[in-house]
């Protein structure tokens, strides 16, 4: 595939600092019961063509003035389904700053020392692993295939490969998970010889069209999930982790810089099928399926799936609602009154942040923002 100019080009890419690049890898070995992302377990035969298409799209962006990225994130899907040399070809094509953070999501079963060492040598600085739980009944209910000892193997491989900053994802809310299961999973992770310095903990969401979403008997219990979240927060804070955002905790110095681009309404560009981008209030995204994406790029067509332009009021509300989900919060002036939500927020130095209970009921606080009225 040659790097020709697309038939319909977007305006030159400009952005604020920091600036993020997201690369979507839509391939998976197996689709989990809760997954509603643009991922496919039957398209591995497209991998070579897909990488070439992404390289072409990156080339177009560079020709339009793509600025150096301060962070790059390979997500999916399962980026580790690609051979390391394929992924690193894409990374090499992305212009980035000398100190750019580069994250790759990886399945625990793919975390060999050889693979991680290749990533590290190729410029990857941060890894993220979807461990979800260490308890067999929970993993089975979530449709995860890695074993209960995967967290130990991952931690050892990450250490041997030389990574300092890395993340493990957890999911709470499975009907197969008790509060003791959550506690045991946290103990398993935090008592590792080299525990992850960053942890994400997401509440299981029954998405329409997924096996989980279609089976109401498997939907999370709100009270049990709230108890699990409070336990996660208490245990992590006791071990020195600070909450970054409702679903993320990090030891000081190990925050995910790429996530902050999203949370702080920064600009970013996405490459690959279903990848989203944002530039100065214009949000746009690529076509969803890898087949169509490859075909459009091969025909020198911009693979645009849709776009929207946010007016100033919408941008202001998004800015405030995103900030409120993080430790930095919002100025007290962002609310007309705090009386009805005083039990859900804390005020310090003129800024409003969510309490632990407030994080569980964040939407009730967000609707009180002036910018949303």
C-alpha positions in Angstrom: 0.0 0.0 0.0 1.4 3.4 -1.0 1.2 6.5 1.2 -0.9 8.6 -1.2 -2.8 11.7 -0.3 -6.4 11.0 0.8 -9.2 12.0 -1.6 -10.9 14.1 1.2 -8.5 15.6 3.6 -9.2 17.2 6.9 -7.9 20.7 7.9 -4.3 20.8 9.2 -4.0 19.2 12.6 -3.2 21.7 15.4 -3.5 21.3 19.1 -2.8 22.4 22.5 -0.1 20.9 24.7 -0.2 18.1 25.9 -1.2 16.2 22.8 -2.1 12.5 22.6 -2.2 9.8 19.9 -4.4 6.8 20.3 -4.0 3.7 18.1 -6.9 1.2 18.0 -6.0 -2.5 17.5 -9.4 -4.3 17.0 -8.2 -7.9 17.2 -9.0 -10.3 20.0 -8.4 -14.0 20.6 -11.7 -14.2 22.4 -14.6 -11.7 23.0 -15.5 -11.3 26.7 -19.1 -11.5 27.8 -19.2 -7.8 28.9 -17.3 -6.3 25.9 -19.1 -3.8 23.6 -16.0 -2.3 22.1 -15.1 -2.4 18.4 -13.2 -5.6 18.6 -13.2 -8.9 16.6 -12.1 -12.4 17.3 -12.4 -13.5 13.7 -10.3 -11.0 11.8 -6.7 -11.9 12.5 -6.2 -12.5 8.8 -6.4 -8.7 8.3 -3.5 -7.9 10.6 -0.9 -7.2 7.9 -3.3 -5.1 5.8 -4.5 -3.3 8.9 -1.0 -2.3 10.0 -0.3 -1.0 6.5 -3.5 1.0 6.6 -2.7 2.6 9.9 0.8 3.5 8.7 -0.8 5.2 5.7 -3.2 7.1 7.9 -0.3 8.2 10.1 1.6 9.3 7.0 -1.4 11.5 5.9 -1.5 13.1 9.3 2.2 13.8 9.3 1.9 15.4 5.9 -0.8 17.7 7.4 1.4 18.8 10.2 0.8 16.3 13.0 2.6 17.7 16.0 4.8 15.6 18.3 2.7 13.5 20.8 3.4 13.8 24.5 1.6 10.4 24.9 0.8 7.5 22.7 -1.7 4.8 23.7 -2.2 1.4 22.0 -5.7 0.2 23.0 -8.3 -2.2 21.7 -9.1 -4.9 21.4 -5.9 -6.5 22.2 -2.8 -4.7 20.9 -0.6 -7.6 22.0 -2.4 -9.7 19.3 0.0 -8.0 16.9 3.5 -9.2 16.6 5.8 -6.8 18.5 7.5 -5.8 15.2 4.1 -4.8 13.7 3.2 -2.7 16.7 6.6 -1.0 16.8 6.4 -0.2 13.1 3.4 1.9 13.9 5.0 3.5 17.0 8.1 4.4 14.9 5.9 6.3 12.5 4.3 8.4 15.2 6.1 11.7 15.8 6.5 12.1 19.6 8.5 14.1 22.1 11.6 12.7 23.6 9.9 12.1 26.9 6.6 10.8 25.5 4.7 8.3 27.5 3.9 5.2 25.4 1.4 2.7 26.7 0.5 -0.7 25.3 -2.5 -2.7 26.6 -1.7 -6.4 26.9 -3.5 -9.6 27.8 -1.9 -11.4 30.7 -1.5 -14.5 28.6 0.6 -12.6 26.1 3.0 -11.1 28.7 6.1 -13.1 27.9 9.5 -11.5 29.0 10.5 -11.6 25.3 7.5 -9.7 24.1 7.7 -7.1 26.9 11.5 -6.7 26.4 10.9 -6.1 22.7 8.3 -3.4 23.5 10.7 -1.8 26.0 13.6 -1.7 23.5 11.3 -0.3 20.9 10.3 2.8 22.9 7.2 1.6 25.0 7.4 3.1 28.5 4.3 1.8 30.1 2.2 -1.4 30.1 -1.4 -2.1 31.1 -2.8 -5.5 31.8 -6.4 -6.6 32.0 -6.2 -8.9 35.0 -9.8 -8.1 36.3 -9.6 -10.5 39.2 -7.5 -13.3 40.7 -10.5 -15.5 41.7 -11.4 -18.4 39.4 -15.2 -18.0 39.7 -15.0 -14.4 38.9 -12.8 -14.9 35.9 -15.1 -17.6 34.6 -18.1 -15.3 35.0 -16.4 -12.5 33.1 -15.3 -14.9 30.3 -11.6 -14.3 31.0 -9.2 -17.1 29.9 -6.0 -16.4 31.8 -5.3 -18.3 35.0 -5.5 -17.2 38.6 -1.7 -16.9 38.8 -1.4 -14.6 35.8 -0.9 -11.6 38.1 2.4 -13.1 39.4 3.7 -14.0 36.0 2.8 -10.6 34.7 4.5 -8.8 37.5 7.7 -10.8 37.2 7.8 -10.4 33.4 7.3 -6.6 33.7 10.1 -6.4 36.2 12.5 -8.4 34.1 11.7 -6.4 31.0 12.6 -3.2 32.9 9.3 -1.4 33.1 8.9 1.0 36.1 5.4 2.4 35.4 2.6 -0.1 34.6 -1.0 -0.7 35.3 -3.4 -3.6 36.2 -7.1 -3.3 35.4 -9.7 -4.8 37.8 -13.5 -5.2 37.3 -15.9 -5.2 40.2 -19.6 -6.1 40.1 -19.7 -9.6 38.9 -22.5 -11.6 40.5 -19.9 -14.4 41.1 -17.8 -12.0 43.2 -18.1 -11.6 46.9 -16.6 -8.8 49.0 -14.0 -11.4 50.2 -13.1 -12.1 46.6 -12.4 -8.4 46.1 -10.3 -8.3 49.2 -8.3 -11.4 48.2 -7.7 -10.0 44.7 -6.3 -6.8 46.2 -4.2 -8.8 48.6 -2.8 -10.9 45.7 -1.8 -7.8 43.7 -0.5 -5.6 46.5 1.5 -8.3 48.1 3.5 -9.1 45.0 7.2 -8.6 45.2 6.7 -5.9 42.5 3.1 -4.6 42.8 1.7 -2.5 40.1 2.2 1.3 40.8 -1.1 2.1 39.0 -4.4 0.3 39.3 -7.7 0.9 37.5 -10.9 -0.5 38.9 -14.0 -0.4 36.7 -17.6 -1.2 37.6 -19.0 -4.0 35.4 -21.5 -2.4 33.0 -24.2 -4.6 31.2 -24.0 -3.2 27.7 -26.8 -3.8 25.3 -26.1 -6.6 22.8 -23.5 -8.3 24.9 -24.1 -11.7 26.6 -23.9 -9.9 30.0 -26.3 -7.2 28.9 -28.9 -9.7 27.7 -28.9 -11.7 31.0 -30.5 -9.6 33.7 -29.7 -12.3 36.3 -26.0 -11.4 35.9 -26.3 -7.7 36.2 -24.4 -6.1 39.1 -26.1 -5.4 42.4 -25.7 -1.7 43.1 -25.3 -2.0 46.9 -22.8 -4.8 46.6 -20.8 -2.9 43.9 -20.7 0.2 46.1 -19.3 -1.8 49.0 -16.7 -3.3 46.7 -15.7 0.2 45.4 -15.4 1.5 49.0 -13.2 -1.4 49.9 -10.9 -0.9 46.9 -10.5 2.8 47.7 -9.8 2.2 51.4 -7.3 -0.6 50.8 -5.4 1.4 48.0 -5.3 4.6 50.0 -3.9 2.7 53.0 -1.1 1.5 50.8 -0.2 5.0 49.5 -2.2 5.1 46.3 -3.9 8.3 45.5 -7.2 8.4 43.5 -6.6 10.1 40.1 -10.1 9.7 38.7 -13.1 7.8 39.8 -11.8 4.5 38.4 -8.0 5.1 38.7 -5.4 5.1 41.5 -1.7 5.6 41.3 1.4 5.8 43.5 2.8 9.4 43.3 4.7 9.8 40.0 3.0 6.9 38.3 -0.1 8.7 37.0 -1.2 7.9 33.4 -0.4 11.1 31.4 -2.4 9.9 28.4 -5.6 9.7 30.5 -5.1 13.2 31.6 -5.3 14.4 28.0 -8.9 13.1 28.0 -9.8 14.2 31.5 -8.4 17.7 30.9 -10.2 18.1 27.5 -7.0 18.1 25.6 -6.5 17.4 21.9 -5.7 14.0 20.5 -5.8 12.1 17.3 -6.9 8.5 16.8 -5.6 6.1 14.2 -7.2 2.8 13.1 -10.8 1.6 12.8 -13.3 3.1 15.3 -10.6 5.5 16.7 -11.8 8.8 18.0 -10.1 12.2 17.8 -10.7 15.7 19.3 -9.4 19.1 18.2 -10.6 22.4 19.6 -14.2 21.3 20.0 -14.4 19.1 16.9 -14.9 15.4 17.8 -14.6 12.9 15.0 -14.2 9.2 14.5 -13.2 6.5 12.0 -15.4 3.9 10.5 -16.0 1.0 12.9 -15.0 -2.2 11.2 -11.4 -3.0 10.2 -12.6 -4.4 6.8 -14.1 -1.1 5.8 -11.3 0.9 7.3 -8.7 -1.0 5.3 -10.7 -0.7 2.1 -11.2 3.1 2.4 -7.6 3.8 3.2 -6.5 1.6 0.3 -8.7 3.7 -2.0 -7.1 6.9 -0.6 -10.3 7.9 1.2 -10.4 9.4 4.6 -12.0 6.7 6.8 -14.2 9.2 8.6 -17.2 7.6 10.2 -18.7 10.8 11.7 -18.1 14.0 13.5 -19.7 16.6 15.8 -18.8 20.1 16.7 -19.3 21.1 20.3 -20.6 24.6 21.1 -19.0 26.6 23.9 -21.7 25.7 26.4 -21.2 22.0 25.7 -17.5 22.3 25.9 -17.7 24.1 29.3 -20.0 21.4 30.7 -17.7 18.6 29.5 -14.7 20.4 30.9 -16.3 20.7 34.4 -17.8 17.2 34.5 -14.5 15.6 33.5 -12.6 17.7 36.0 -15.1 16.8 38.7 -14.3 13.1 38.2 -10.7 13.8 39.1 -8.7 14.8 42.2 -8.3 18.4 41.0 -12.1 19.0 41.0 -13.7 22.3 40.0 -13.8 25.8 41.5 -16.7 26.2 44.0 -18.0 28.9 41.7 -18.9 26.1 39.2 -22.0 25.5 41.4 -24.9 27.8 42.3 -25.1 26.1 45.6 -23.6 23.1 47.4 -26.3 22.7 50.0 -28.1 19.7 48.3 -24.8 17.9 47.6 -22.8 18.8 50.7 -22.8 15.1 51.7 -21.2 14.1 48.4 -18.4 16.7 48.1 -15.5 18.3 49.9 -14.3 21.8 49.6 -10.6 22.7 50.0 -8.9 25.9 48.9 -11.9 27.0 47.0 -12.2 23.8 44.9 -14.9 21.1 45.1 -13.9 17.4 44.9 -16.0 14.3 45.2 -15.9 12.3 48.5 -15.7 8.5 48.2 -19.5 8.3 48.4 -19.7 11.2 45.9 -17.7 9.2 43.4 -20.4 6.5 43.6 -23.1 9.1 42.9 -21.1 11.4 40.6 -24.0 11.9 38.2 -26.0 13.4 41.0 -23.3 16.0 41.5 -22.6 16.6 37.9 -26.2 17.6 37.1 -25.8 20.4 39.7 -23.0 22.1 37.7 -23.9 25.6 36.4 -22.5 24.8 33.0 -25.0 21.9 32.7 -28.1 24.1 33.3 
